[in-house]
């Protein structure tokens, strides 16, 4: 073999090796890109599943009603400077007769305790009676939605005003409640305008459902369910006495004397779901 032919063969061999290296590099790049795409797709899918689960997860919601909302003042002279009001939570359904009874029996006393700065109320929507046939036109959820519309457009004081109106005008359980347009009109008579689309679009139905599920996770099975300072309590006609005792304990004062005139039979009976 001549020297020229040897050189050409060597160059050809060198070019072959370089082509193989280039092809190998290209395969590595393609493989890396595929792996990267797969990782991204897995991450996106994981995020999507997480987002879906998050979107569907129970989510607690409540309206906090304070002394400032009740146009009240700070607690009295026997109150420590660092006193924080006792939190009283009520899970309620605007279609629930027992919730209406609780409002009738204790509403004014609770209002006074809030205005004095002794307690803060937290109202938790727990709309479940539609599912039990409590209303043939979903009044439970629609009334709650309208009340939240008032809260979001105005404030907690406005919510409490509409809240009290709904209980004062509660339809009989099992009968159809006011339609959306009637709820809007009722709010407007109280001075709360600008909520029509929020009410008719059922804007907060999803929030209401998640709040109900969150209540269920906490152990709420019916309405009204009451917590004083994160402790679930039974009413048995002594709700105000129990609240006053919690307030006194937090202030470092002697426990108040129970009212002998209290009639346990006057306590509202909780409405609980079937099953």
Rosetta silent file (secondary structure, phi, psi, omega in degrees, C-alpha in Angstrom):
SEQUENCE: XXXXXXXXXXXXXXXXXXXXXXXXXXXXXXXXXXXXXXXXXXXXXXXXXXXXXXXXXXXXXXXXXXXXXXXXXXXXXXXXXXXXXXXXXXXXXXXXXXXXXXXXXXXXXXXXXXXXXXXXXXXXXXXXXXXXXXXXXXXXXXXXXXXXXXXXXXXXXXXXXXXXXXXXXXXXXXXXXXXXXXXXXXXXXXXXXXXXXXXXXXXXXXXXXXXXXXXXXXXXXXXXXXXXXXXXXXXXXXXXXXXXXXXXXXXXXXXXXXXXXXXXXXXXXXXXXXX
SCORE:     score description
SCORE:     0.000 S_00000001
   1 L     0.000  130.734 -178.787    0.000    0.000    0.000 S_00000001
   2 L   -70.680  163.415 -179.731    1.386    3.384   -1.019 S_00000001
   3 H   -61.789  -39.531 -179.665    1.953    6.101    1.485 S_00000001
   4 H   -62.589  -43.132 -179.418   -0.915    8.226    0.004 S_00000001
   5 H   -64.660  -37.887  177.572   -3.357    5.391    0.307 S_00000001
   6 H   -63.150  -40.808 -179.527   -2.293    4.820    3.931 S_00000001
   7 H   -66.771  -41.048  179.142   -2.829    8.499    4.726 S_00000001
   8 H   -64.349  -39.581  178.997   -6.274    8.477    3.083 S_00000001
   9 H   -64.739  -38.869  179.666   -7.222    5.364    5.020 S_00000001
  10 H   -66.026  -41.778  179.196   -6.031    6.950    8.255 S_00000001
  11 H   -65.646  -39.794  179.125   -8.019   10.101    7.554 S_00000001
  12 H   -62.362  -42.104  178.101  -11.087    8.040    6.730 S_00000001
  13 H   -63.594  -40.547  178.884  -10.713    6.106    9.962 S_00000001
  14 H   -63.790  -42.358  179.281  -10.312    9.363   11.889 S_00000001
  15 H   -65.145  -38.345  178.042  -13.432   10.807   10.277 S_00000001
  16 H   -61.436  -43.871  179.577  -15.355    7.637   11.098 S_00000001
  17 H   -64.133  -38.478  179.860  -14.351    7.886   14.734 S_00000001
  18 H   -67.562  -37.579  177.100  -15.332   11.557   14.851 S_00000001
  19 H   -64.565  -40.230  178.382  -18.718   10.747   13.317 S_00000001
  20 H   -62.715  -41.239  178.856  -19.251    8.050   15.932 S_00000001
  21 H   -63.915  -42.977 -179.820  -18.325   10.511   18.698 S_00000001
  22 H   -63.531  -42.496  179.421  -20.690   13.125   17.272 S_00000001
  23 H   -64.052  -38.046  179.379  -23.495   10.576   16.997 S_00000001
  24 H   -65.724  -41.752  178.200  -22.852    9.482   20.579 S_00000001
  25 H   -63.176  -41.103 -179.562  -22.938   13.075   21.782 S_00000001
  26 H   -63.667  -42.317  177.739  -26.202   13.644   19.904 S_00000001
  27 H   -62.015  -38.687  179.255  -27.729   10.513   21.450 S_00000001
  28 H   -64.630  -41.992  179.464  -26.667   11.726   24.895 S_00000001
  29 H   -63.849  -45.161 -179.228  -28.215   15.139   24.272 S_00000001
  30 H   -62.948  -44.955  179.479  -31.458   13.584   23.011 S_00000001
  31 H   -60.515  -43.721  178.945  -31.570   11.160   25.940 S_00000001
  32 H   -62.533  -40.252  179.866  -30.942   14.003   28.390 S_00000001
  33 H   -65.155  -41.988  179.134  -33.660   16.096   26.796 S_00000001
  34 H   -62.240  -44.633  179.041  -36.128   13.207   26.980 S_00000001
  35 H   -60.752  -43.236  179.833  -35.293   12.641   30.642 S_00000001
  36 H   -62.052  -42.901  179.397  -35.707   16.354   31.349 S_00000001
  37 H   -63.002  -43.496  179.358  -39.081   16.421   29.590 S_00000001
  38 H   -60.800  -43.373  179.291  -40.224   13.363   31.530 S_00000001
  39 H   -61.034  -43.664  179.919  -39.160   14.976   34.818 S_00000001
  40 H   -63.212  -44.455 -179.429  -41.025   18.151   33.918 S_00000001
  41 H   -62.654  -41.433  177.969  -44.138   16.207   32.928 S_00000001
  42 H   -63.035  -43.254  179.965  -44.048   14.207   36.162 S_00000001
  43 H   -63.341  -43.102 -179.887  -43.592   17.407   38.164 S_00000001
  44 H   -64.472  -43.119  179.137  -46.456   19.113   36.328 S_00000001
  45 H   -62.361  -42.870  178.570  -48.702   16.086   36.811 S_00000001
  46 H   -62.051  -42.475  178.363  -47.783   15.961   40.503 S_00000001
  47 H   -63.431  -41.363 -179.684  -48.486   19.673   40.857 S_00000001
  48 H   -62.753  -44.496  178.855  -51.785   19.263   39.054 S_00000001
  49 H   -63.216  -43.657  178.886  -52.866   16.414   41.330 S_00000001
  50 H   -61.270  -41.080 -179.467  -51.732   18.392   44.366 S_00000001
  51 H   -66.293  -42.517  178.173  -53.638   21.446   43.160 S_00000001
  52 H   -60.530  -46.800  179.289  -56.778   19.416   42.520 S_00000001
  53 H   -62.105  -40.420  179.634  -56.528   17.860   45.974 S_00000001
  54 H   -65.024  -42.391 -179.224  -55.864   21.268   47.487 S_00000001
  55 H   -63.377  -30.997 -176.557  -58.797   22.822   45.628 S_00000001
  56 H   -95.262   -1.490 -174.533  -61.092   20.086   46.923 S_00000001
  57 L   -73.498  147.704  173.823  -59.756   20.014   50.478 S_00000001
  58 L   -57.729  146.044 -178.331  -61.929   21.058   53.422 S_00000001
  59 L  -144.732  114.988 -178.648  -61.256   24.633   54.447 S_00000001
  60 L   -63.975  144.267  177.781  -62.444   26.189   57.708 S_00000001
  61 L  -149.321  136.346  176.915  -64.238   29.507   57.428 S_00000001
  62 L  -151.419  160.754  174.538  -65.850   31.722   60.038 S_00000001
  63 E  -106.751  120.835  179.698  -66.965   35.295   60.608 S_00000001
  64 E   -89.565  127.290 -177.102  -65.376   36.901   63.661 S_00000001
  65 E  -119.486  113.569 -170.515  -67.668   39.318   65.495 S_00000001
  66 L  -114.210  177.321  177.313  -65.881   41.549   68.034 S_00000001
  67 L   -57.932  -37.786  179.030  -66.593   44.420   70.429 S_00000001
  68 L   -64.044  -38.359  178.469  -65.628   46.863   67.692 S_00000001
  69 L   -68.092  -33.278 -178.809  -68.194   45.282   65.357 S_00000001
  70 L   -86.322    9.085 -178.437  -70.838   45.475   68.072 S_00000001
  71 L    56.450   35.826  179.929  -70.046   49.170   68.624 S_00000001
  72 L   -98.389 -156.317 -177.951  -69.008   48.238   72.144 S_00000001
  73 L  -136.099  178.428  175.715  -66.014   49.064   74.284 S_00000001
  74 L   -66.532  160.973  179.506  -63.130   47.345   75.991 S_00000001
  75 L   -61.840  164.403 -171.084  -63.874   45.104   78.962 S_00000001
  76 L   -68.764 -172.846 -174.111  -64.418   46.687   82.385 S_00000001
  77 L   -65.726  -22.169 -179.647  -62.070   47.828   85.132 S_00000001
  78 L   -84.067    8.906 -175.504  -61.696   44.305   86.530 S_00000001
  79 L   -97.914  127.498  176.826  -60.129   43.180   83.273 S_00000001
  80 L   -58.458  150.639 -176.719  -56.332   42.680   83.028 S_00000001
  81 L   -61.230  -30.297 -177.054  -54.598   44.946   80.509 S_00000001
  82 L   -97.139   18.374 -177.408  -53.500   41.955   78.450 S_00000001
  83 L   -65.417  131.549  172.846  -56.926   40.304   78.443 S_00000001
  84 L  -111.333  129.876 -176.434  -57.932   38.621   75.211 S_00000001
  85 L   -54.781  144.971  172.800  -61.665   37.939   74.815 S_00000001
  86 E   -66.271  133.911 -179.784  -62.887   34.378   75.238 S_00000001
  87 E   -92.117  122.135  176.486  -63.717   32.974   71.815 S_00000001
  88 E  -111.618  118.622 -177.360  -67.190   31.472   71.525 S_00000001
  89 E  -107.339  138.749  176.438  -67.747   29.531   68.296 S_00000001
  90 E  -129.909  122.537  170.771  -71.102   28.489   66.915 S_00000001
  91 E   -90.199  125.484 -171.019  -71.607   26.140   63.971 S_00000001
  92 E  -143.381  160.775  178.159  -75.000   27.000   62.531 S_00000001
  93 L  -133.628  124.615 -175.790  -77.416   26.498   59.671 S_00000001
  94 L   -64.892  -12.155  176.556  -79.901   29.259   58.824 S_00000001
  95 L   -93.399   -6.564 -171.516  -82.576   26.607   58.178 S_00000001
  96 L   -81.291  117.397  179.819  -82.005   24.985   61.611 S_00000001
  97 H   -61.354  -36.085  179.670  -84.872   25.530   64.111 S_00000001
  98 H   -67.904  -32.081  175.946  -82.577   24.853   67.086 S_00000001
  99 H   -67.217  -40.201  176.517  -80.198   27.545   65.851 S_00000001
 100 H   -62.667  -42.082  179.257  -83.114   29.949   65.689 S_00000001
 101 H   -63.597  -40.820  177.983  -84.102   28.945   69.223 S_00000001
 102 H   -60.750  -41.588  179.262  -80.556   29.519   70.453 S_00000001
 103 H   -64.697  -40.711  179.733  -80.611   32.983   68.921 S_00000001
 104 H   -66.614  -39.564 -176.577  -83.960   33.735   70.543 S_00000001
 105 H   -77.072  -43.397 -169.438  -82.859   32.491   73.977 S_00000001
 106 H  -115.950   -7.286 -171.075  -79.288   33.813   74.099 S_00000001
 107 H   -52.874  -48.944 -176.816  -78.890   36.302   71.261 S_00000001
 108 H   -68.468  -37.710  178.437  -79.169   39.496   73.300 S_00000001
 109 H   -66.557  -40.004  177.209  -76.983   38.179   76.120 S_00000001
 110 H   -64.235  -40.873  178.646  -74.282   37.131   73.667 S_00000001
 111 H   -59.785  -42.302  179.565  -74.470   40.553   72.033 S_00000001
 112 H   -64.648  -41.353  179.620  -73.954   42.215   75.432 S_00000001
 113 H   -65.919  -37.275  176.451  -70.962   39.998   76.205 S_00000001
 114 H   -66.302  -48.857 -177.122  -69.418   40.834   72.843 S_00000001
 115 H   -61.600  -29.454  179.926  -70.030   44.564   73.239 S_00000001
 116 L   -76.835  -12.508 -176.986  -68.436   44.484   76.703 S_00000001
 117 L    88.026    2.729 -178.661  -65.256   43.009   75.271 S_00000001
 118 L   -73.571  -35.955 -177.895  -65.601   39.821   77.327 S_00000001
 119 E  -134.817  160.885  167.347  -66.044   37.506   74.328 S_00000001
 120 E  -120.597  135.003  177.730  -65.595   37.345   70.592 S_00000001
 121 E   -93.941  142.794  170.405  -68.060   35.342   68.535 S_00000001
 122 E  -124.984  115.996  179.771  -67.030   33.170   65.606 S_00000001
 123 E   -97.291  117.968  179.554  -69.887   32.099   63.359 S_00000001
 124 E  -104.024  120.154  173.001  -69.135   28.976   61.321 S_00000001
 125 E   -65.855  131.164  175.336  -71.437   28.120   58.402 S_00000001
 126 L  -139.501   72.625 -173.306  -72.473   24.464   58.592 S_00000001
 127 L   -86.419  101.609 -177.620  -75.149   24.169   55.941 S_00000001
 128 L  -126.218  -11.877 -171.568  -76.288   20.561   55.865 S_00000001
 129 H   -71.622  -23.471  174.821  -80.077   20.610   56.066 S_00000001
 130 H   -57.297  -38.100 -177.099  -80.574   20.900   52.298 S_00000001
 131 H   -70.728  -17.702  179.903  -79.112   17.398   52.055 S_00000001
 132 H  -100.200    6.605 -176.892  -81.705   16.127   54.547 S_00000001
 133 L    82.703   17.606  179.436  -84.660   17.612   52.746 S_00000001
 134 L   -65.643  -24.502  177.998  -84.755   20.584   55.085 S_00000001
 135 L  -147.936  130.471  178.997  -85.488   22.814   52.108 S_00000001
 136 L   -77.376   -7.423  179.604  -86.783   21.919   48.654 S_00000001
 137 L  -128.462   33.399  174.253  -85.011   24.949   47.124 S_00000001
 138 L    55.979   37.986 -178.072  -81.592   24.824   48.833 S_00000001
 139 H   -61.613  -37.493 -178.142  -82.447   27.653   51.202 S_00000001
 140 H   -53.592  -54.409 -178.849  -79.817   26.552   53.726 S_00000001
 141 H   -70.806  -37.710 -176.497  -76.901   27.101   51.342 S_00000001
 142 H   -69.160  -38.766  176.963  -78.459   30.066   49.560 S_00000001
 143 H   -65.721  -41.381  177.764  -79.159   31.958   52.783 S_00000001
 144 H   -63.493  -42.808  178.100  -75.613   31.269   53.952 S_00000001
 145 H   -59.278  -44.782 -179.947  -74.258   32.406   50.593 S_00000001
 146 H   -62.350  -39.905  179.457  -76.244   35.646   50.817 S_00000001
 147 H   -65.140  -39.794  178.040  -74.952   36.289   54.338 S_00000001
 148 H   -68.049  -36.061  175.714  -71.360   35.765   53.201 S_00000001
 149 H   -58.148  -43.710  177.944  -71.985   38.111   50.272 S_00000001
 150 H   -62.200  -45.070  179.666  -73.017   40.785   52.783 S_00000001
 151 H   -60.309  -47.760 -176.433  -69.920   40.089   54.878 S_00000001
 152 H   -68.273  -32.736 -179.883  -67.533   40.248   51.924 S_00000001
 153 H   -81.124  -29.686 -176.205  -69.117   43.420   50.542 S_00000001
 154 L  -120.451 -103.547 -177.693  -69.412   45.138   53.930 S_00000001
 155 L  -162.620 -175.278 -177.298  -68.116   43.810   57.275 S_00000001
 156 H   -66.379  -33.353  178.632  -68.834   41.564   60.262 S_00000001
 157 H   -63.861  -41.711  177.293  -71.316   44.053   61.754 S_00000001
 158 H   -64.532  -42.444  177.454  -73.345   43.944   58.535 S_00000001
 159 H   -56.569  -46.714 -177.598  -73.146   40.153   58.530 S_00000001
 160 H   -62.892  -38.608  177.721  -74.497   40.020   62.090 S_00000001
 161 H   -61.721  -46.164 -179.584  -77.408   42.301   61.160 S_00000001
 162 H   -70.382  -38.113  175.104  -78.342   40.084   58.203 S_00000001
 163 H   -53.337  -49.750 -178.803  -77.669   36.952   60.303 S_00000001
 164 H   -66.271  -37.055  177.613  -80.219   38.125   62.884 S_00000001
 165 H   -61.856  -43.901 -177.699  -82.720   39.016   60.146 S_00000001
 166 H   -62.716  -40.072  178.249  -82.476   35.519   58.637 S_00000001
 167 H   -70.886  -37.431  179.009  -83.223   33.866   61.977 S_00000001
 168 H   -65.820  -22.058 -177.280  -86.067   36.258   62.723 S_00000001
 169 L  -121.903   33.355 -176.588  -87.589   35.326   59.352 S_00000001
 170 L   -68.518  130.153  175.471  -86.653   31.651   59.167 S_00000001
 171 L   -71.880  157.098  177.133  -88.978   29.504   57.001 S_00000001
 172 L   -62.203  141.475  179.659  -90.379   26.328   58.504 S_00000001
 173 L   -61.731  133.128 -178.719  -88.091   23.352   58.078 S_00000001
 174 L    94.835  -10.131  178.826  -89.101   21.376   55.006 S_00000001
 175 L  -104.579  156.873  179.370  -90.737   24.330   53.294 S_00000001
 176 L   -68.567  136.851  176.938  -89.193   26.421   50.518 S_00000001
 177 L   -90.373  176.212  177.974  -87.322   29.486   51.697 S_00000001
 178 L   -53.994  143.087  176.747  -87.121   32.870   49.968 S_00000001
 179 L   -75.070  171.405 -175.947  -85.630   32.792   46.485 S_00000001
 180 H   -55.588  -44.431 -178.188  -82.378   34.586   45.664 S_00000001
 181 H   -61.695  -34.241  178.286  -84.142   37.722   44.472 S_00000001
 182 H   -71.732  -35.318  176.623  -86.038   37.890   47.760 S_00000001
 183 H   -66.094  -40.376  176.831  -82.808   37.529   49.742 S_00000001
 184 H   -61.687  -45.202 -179.361  -81.304   40.382   47.716 S_00000001
 185 H   -63.253  -40.021  178.910  -84.377   42.525   48.391 S_00000001
 186 H   -62.872  -43.698  178.621  -84.217   41.721   52.104 S_00000001
 187 H   -61.700  -39.972 -178.843  -80.553   42.752   52.238 S_00000001
 188 H   -66.165  -34.858  177.117  -81.368   45.982   50.432 S_00000001
 189 H   -65.292  -23.399  178.071  -84.074   46.861   52.962 S_00000001
 190 L   -90.703   -0.085  178.313  -81.330   46.605   55.593 S_00000001
 191 L    95.528    9.430 -177.398  -79.109   48.945   53.564 S_00000001
 192 L  -104.835   99.302 -177.926  -76.861   46.296   51.998 S_00000001
 193 L  -108.374  172.329  175.597  -76.759   46.845   48.242 S_00000001
 194 L    81.135   17.607 -177.491  -74.435   45.695   45.483 S_00000001
 195 L  -116.032    7.438 -172.323  -74.646   41.974   46.243 S_00000001
 196 H   -57.203  -51.000 -177.208  -77.185   40.834   43.628 S_00000001
 197 H   -66.150  -35.717  178.064  -74.773   38.986   41.326 S_00000001
 198 H   -61.449  -40.990 -178.615  -72.966   37.456   44.294 S_00000001
 199 H   -72.582  -49.467 -174.645  -76.258   36.082   45.599 S_00000001
 200 H   -73.377  -24.413  176.966  -77.747   34.895   42.299 S_00000001
 201 L   -85.285   -3.008 -177.908  -74.461   33.372   41.083 S_00000001
 202 L    52.789   48.366 -171.432  -74.137   31.408   44.338 S_00000001
 203 L   -54.945  -35.222 -171.537  -70.598   32.711   44.524 S_00000001
 204 L  -107.728   19.011  177.792  -69.699   31.069   47.817 S_00000001
 205 H   -58.289  -41.624 -179.231  -71.289   27.631   47.434 S_00000001
 206 H   -64.381  -42.995  178.628  -67.845   26.028   47.145 S_00000001
 207 H   -61.888  -40.424 -179.522  -66.628   27.815   50.270 S_00000001
 208 H   -63.416  -42.623  178.863  -69.751   26.712   52.132 S_00000001
 209 H   -63.449  -45.033 -179.847  -69.198   23.085   51.151 S_00000001
 210 H   -65.742  -36.400  178.285  -65.548   23.148   52.223 S_00000001
 211 H   -65.543  -39.491  177.861  -66.477   24.826   55.509 S_00000001
 212 H   -63.610  -42.646  179.239  -69.029   22.092   56.211 S_00000001
 213 H   -65.214  -38.719  178.042  -66.432   19.414   55.509 S_00000001
 214 H   -64.516  -39.090  175.664  -63.924   21.174   57.762 S_00000001
 215 H   -62.455  -41.663  177.598  -66.525   21.246   60.512 S_00000001
 216 H   -60.368  -39.688  178.236  -67.105   17.541   60.031 S_00000001
 217 H   -65.099  -25.831  178.841  -63.373   16.888   60.417 S_00000001
 218 H   -83.073   -9.241  179.528  -63.520   18.758   63.725 S_00000001
 219 L   104.322    8.835  178.441  -66.286   16.476   64.922 S_00000001
 220 L   -76.077  127.866 -179.381  -69.300   18.675   64.203 S_00000001
 221 L  -123.112   -6.584 -179.228  -72.322   16.508   63.413 S_00000001
 222 E  -165.618  179.161 -178.699  -75.227   18.910   63.835 S_00000001
 223 E  -130.882  146.903   -5.311  -76.269   22.456   64.610 S_00000001
 224 L   -78.635  142.362  170.345  -75.948   24.393   66.741 S_00000001
 225 E  -114.661  132.454 -169.809  -72.567   23.116   67.906 S_00000001
 226 E  -122.297  136.185  172.991  -70.829   25.384   70.393 S_00000001
 227 E  -122.649  136.221  172.868  -67.205   25.774   71.452 S_00000001
 228 E  -117.287  114.106 -178.847  -65.993   27.967   74.309 S_00000001
 229 L    57.297   41.323  177.793  -62.271   28.620   74.135 S_00000001
 230 L    73.298    8.953  177.018  -61.795   25.660   71.759 S_00000001
 231 E  -109.510  123.561  179.525  -63.674   23.312   74.105 S_00000001
 232 E   -68.905  132.901 -177.223  -66.864   21.765   72.818 S_00000001
 233 E  -127.794  156.603  172.125  -69.715   22.323   75.271 S_00000001
 234 L   -98.661  142.846 -176.726  -73.293   21.185   75.708 S_00000001
 235 L   -71.685  -59.613 -176.740  -75.854   23.898   76.247 S_00000001
 236 L    41.952   28.945  175.928  -78.272   22.249   78.756 S_00000001
 237 L    83.607    3.756 -176.645  -79.662   25.699   79.551 S_00000001
 238 L  -123.147   27.994 -175.954  -76.460   27.045   81.101 S_00000001
 239 H   -58.268  -47.794 -177.372  -74.612   28.439   78.087 S_00000001
 240 H   -64.348  -39.346  177.547  -74.278   31.960   79.478 S_00000001
 241 H   -62.023  -40.598  178.661  -73.129   30.624   82.849 S_00000001
 242 H   -64.607  -40.333  178.529  -70.481   28.514   81.106 S_00000001
 243 H   -65.833  -44.900 -179.932  -69.289   31.538   79.125 S_00000001
 244 H   -61.322  -36.628  178.261  -69.197   33.730   82.243 S_00000001
 245 H   -65.599  -40.961  178.424  -67.158   31.081   84.036 S_00000001
 246 H   -65.502  -38.547  178.324  -64.653   30.983   81.179 S_00000001
 247 H   -64.663  -47.100 -179.699  -64.432   34.794   81.199 S_00000001
 248 H   -60.906  -43.041  179.531  -63.892   34.895   84.982 S_00000001
 249 H   -61.819  -41.271 -178.702  -61.207   32.222   84.784 S_00000001
 250 H   -69.082  -30.106  178.221  -59.372   34.109   82.049 S_00000001
 251 H   -84.143   -8.999 -177.465  -59.532   37.325   84.092 S_00000001
 252 L    77.786   28.072 -178.755  -58.332   35.529   87.224 S_00000001
 253 L  -105.507  160.666  176.097  -61.596   36.217   89.057 S_00000001
 254 L   -60.406  148.554  178.371  -63.703   33.891   91.239 S_00000001
 255 L   -63.396  136.134  179.656  -66.173   31.767   89.330 S_00000001
 256 L   -67.031  153.033  177.736  -69.590   33.450   89.172 S_00000001
 257 L   -74.771  134.289  179.693  -72.469   31.953   91.128 S_00000001
 258 L   -63.801  144.853  178.582  -74.843   29.897   89.006 S_00000001
 259 L   -79.551  113.442 -177.485  -78.252   31.423   88.410 S_00000001
 260 L   -66.586  -14.484 -178.848  -80.761   29.232   90.304 S_00000001
 261 L   -84.146   -4.458 -177.946  -83.535   30.377   87.991 S_00000001
 262 L   -62.016  131.423 -179.670  -81.921   28.691   84.985 S_00000001
 263 L  -109.548  104.160 -178.039  -84.282   26.212   83.383 S_00000001
 264 H   -57.897  -24.635 -178.107  -82.371   23.424   81.563 S_00000001
 265 H   -71.514  -12.693  179.988  -85.521   22.516   79.631 S_00000001
 266 H   -84.316   -4.494 -177.361  -85.303   25.862   77.812 S_00000001
 267 L   -68.760  135.274  175.870  -82.062   24.875   76.112 S_00000001
 268 L   -61.679  143.005  178.351  -82.303   24.506   72.329 S_00000001
 269 L   -94.792  127.352 -176.409  -81.981   20.913   71.130 S_00000001
 270 L   -64.267  143.021  174.958  -79.307   20.397   68.492 S_00000001
 271 E   -91.819  121.646 -177.283  -80.404   19.291   65.045 S_00000001
 272 E  -118.898  147.824 -179.071  -78.304   16.326   63.947 S_00000001
 273 L   -68.517  154.528  174.811  -78.051   14.634   60.562 S_00000001
 274 L   -72.298  153.735  174.359  -79.548   11.227   60.010 S_00000001
 275 L   100.267    0.000    0.000  -77.184    8.286   59.773 S_00000001
